[in-house]
Amino acid sequence: MASNKDINRLKIVLVEKKRTGKWLAEQLNKDQATVSKWCTNNAQPSLEMLLKIAEVLEVDVKELLWSSRNENATYIKLPKEFTL
């Protein structure tokens, strides 16, 4: 569950994708300390950077953010071929 200051899910998505903050920093040409701050929610990436992160990680940008509507939301990853 997200606390009041947790805005992004970057650290969780990196784990799901089996990637590291160091790898992401290299892909984005950013300092590793900056990415670390994003992962710990001590700082937030800009909206433009969030879109770049989603592109690099091959996820929808929504997967990088905690829901503002439901603090008890559960996130599951569905296969791309899954449709309702």
C-alpha positions, 0 to 999 in steps of 0.5 A: 500500500502506498503511503502519502509520499509514495507517488511512483512505482518505479522501484517495483516496476524495475524489479518486475522487469528485472532491471536495476536503477543503474541500468535505467540511469544509463538508458536515460543518460541520468545520474544514478543518484537521481534515479535512486531518488525517484525509486525511493520517492524522495524526488519525482521525475518530470512528466516528460521523463516519466514518459521516457521511463515508460518507453524504456521499460516498455510499460504503460505510464500508468504502471509507474504511478500509484492510483490516486483513487484507491489506496487499496488498489492491487496491481497485477501484470497481465499478458499483452495478449489478454483482453476483456 
